[in-house]
């Protein structure tokens, strides 16, 4: 099982690959809206961990998911959502 922070660039890459697979490196960069160097470093890191593969040459390099046993977690604390209560009708309050 591979654990990945879902808010990191690696986590975002893996989420995209789970939805759009395979995808070219250029398409991935457009989707992430991140600097190409940052995307490249994240791809190399994930490839070394054995999570994805990079096939092809030049601009037509395809990113393929090698493993699917990925556990996403978040470092950010999320605010608890307020429960949605039914709106009361003030007209019925006094009969």
C-alpha positions in Angstrom: 0.0 0.0 0.0 1.4 3.4 -1.0 0.4 6.4 1.2 0.2 9.8 -0.4 -0.8 13.2 0.8 -3.9 14.1 -1.4 -3.0 17.8 -1.4 0.6 17.3 -2.6 1.6 17.4 -6.3 2.1 13.6 -6.2 -1.4 13.1 -4.8 -2.9 15.4 -7.4 -1.1 13.5 -10.2 -2.3 10.1 -8.9 -5.9 11.4 -8.6 -5.8 12.6 -12.3 -4.3 9.2 -13.4 -7.1 7.3 -11.6 -9.6 9.3 -13.7 -7.8 9.8 -17.0 -5.5 7.0 -17.8 -3.2 7.0 -19.7 -2.4 10.7 -20.1 0.4 12.5 -21.8 2.9 14.5 -19.8 1.8 17.7 -21.5 -1.9 17.0 -20.7 -1.0 16.4 -17.1 0.9 19.7 -16.8 -2.1 21.6 -18.2 -4.4 19.8 -15.8 -2.3 20.5 -12.8 -1.5 24.2 -13.7 1.9 23.7 -12.1 5.4 24.5 -13.2 6.9 21.9 -15.6 9.9 21.3 -13.4 7.8 20.6 -10.4 5.7 18.2 -12.3 8.8 16.5 -13.7 10.3 16.1 -10.2 7.1 14.6 -8.9 6.8 12.2 -11.8 10.4 11.0 -11.2 9.7 10.5 -7.5 6.6 8.5 -8.2 8.4 6.4 -10.9 11.2 5.6 -8.4 8.6 4.5 -5.9 7.2 2.1 -8.5 3.8 3.8 -8.6 3.8 4.9 -12.3 5.6 4.4 -15.5 6.7 6.8 -18.2 6.6 5.6 -21.8 7.5 7.2 -25.1 9.9 9.9 -26.0 9.9 13.7 -26.2 6.5 15.5 -25.9 4.5 12.3 -26.5 5.5 10.7 -23.2 2.6 8.8 -21.6 2.2 8.5 -17.9 0.8 5.1 -16.9 -0.4 3.9 -13.5 1.5 0.8 -12.4 0.0 0.3 -9.0 -3.6 0.9 -7.8 -3.1 0.3 -4.1 -2.9 3.9 -3.1 -4.1 5.4 0.2 -4.8 9.1 0.2 -4.6 11.1 3.4 -4.7 14.9 4.1 -2.5 16.9 6.3 -4.9 19.9 6.3 -7.5 20.0 9.0 -10.9 20.4 7.5 -13.6 22.3 9.3 -16.5 20.3 10.5 -19.5 21.0 8.4 -22.5 22.6 10.1 -25.6 20.4 10.0 -28.3 21.6 7.7 -31.4 22.3 9.8 -34.8 22.8 8.4 -35.9 26.4 8.1 -38.7 27.3 10.5 -41.6 29.3 9.3 -42.1 32.3 11.6 -45.7 32.7 10.5 -46.6 29.4 12.2 -44.9 30.2 15.4 -47.8 32.3 16.8 -50.6 30.2 15.4 
